[in-house]
Amino acid sequence: MIEYAKVILPKVSFSKDLFRKELLKCISWVDESDLSELRTFCYENFSDMYPEILSEVFSTIAA
């Protein structure tokens, strides 16, 4: 599922609401062992665009 997240998140990054929705879906689908990799990927690629979404979403999950 991590590979799916790496494909879909850039495609929906044009919309703040859609990005947040898809990020939450990806987090729910990804294995706990891959959560750290997803977090790193998101911060490396989207921290300039959506820092508030990343902080909000990743602060609510245990990783």
C-alpha positions in Angstrom: 0.0 0.0 0.0 2.9 2.4 0.5 3.6 2.3 -3.2 0.0 3.3 -3.9 0.3 6.2 -1.5 3.4 7.4 -3.3 1.5 7.4 -6.6 -1.8 8.8 -5.5 -0.8 11.6 -3.2 1.2 13.6 -5.8 -1.8 13.3 -8.1 -4.2 14.8 -5.6 -1.9 17.4 -4.2 -3.5 20.1 -6.3 -6.4 20.2 -3.8 -5.9 20.7 -0.1 -9.2 18.9 0.8 -8.6 16.0 -1.5 -5.0 15.6 -0.4 -6.1 15.4 3.3 -8.8 12.9 2.5 -6.5 10.6 0.5 -3.7 10.9 3.1 -6.1 9.8 5.8 -7.1 6.8 3.6 -3.5 5.9 2.9 -2.7 6.0 6.6 -5.6 3.7 7.4 -4.5 1.2 4.7 -0.8 1.2 5.2 0.8 -1.4 7.5 2.1 0.0 10.8 5.6 -1.1 9.7 5.4 1.2 6.7 3.9 4.2 8.6 7.3 5.8 9.2 8.2 5.5 5.5 4.9 7.2 4.6 5.5 10.0 7.1 9.0 10.6 5.7 7.7 10.5 2.1 5.0 13.0 2.9 7.2 15.5 4.8 9.9 15.3 2.0 7.4 15.9 -0.7 4.5 18.0 0.7 5.8 19.9 3.7 6.1 23.1 1.7 2.5 22.8 0.4 0.6 21.4 3.4 2.6 21.6 6.6 -0.6 22.1 8.7 -2.3 19.0 7.3 0.8 16.8 7.8 1.2 18.0 11.4 -2.4 17.5 12.2 -2.8 14.1 10.6 0.5 12.6 11.8 0.2 14.0 15.3 -3.1 12.0 15.8 -1.5 8.6 15.1 1.0 6.6 17.1 4.1 5.8 15.1 
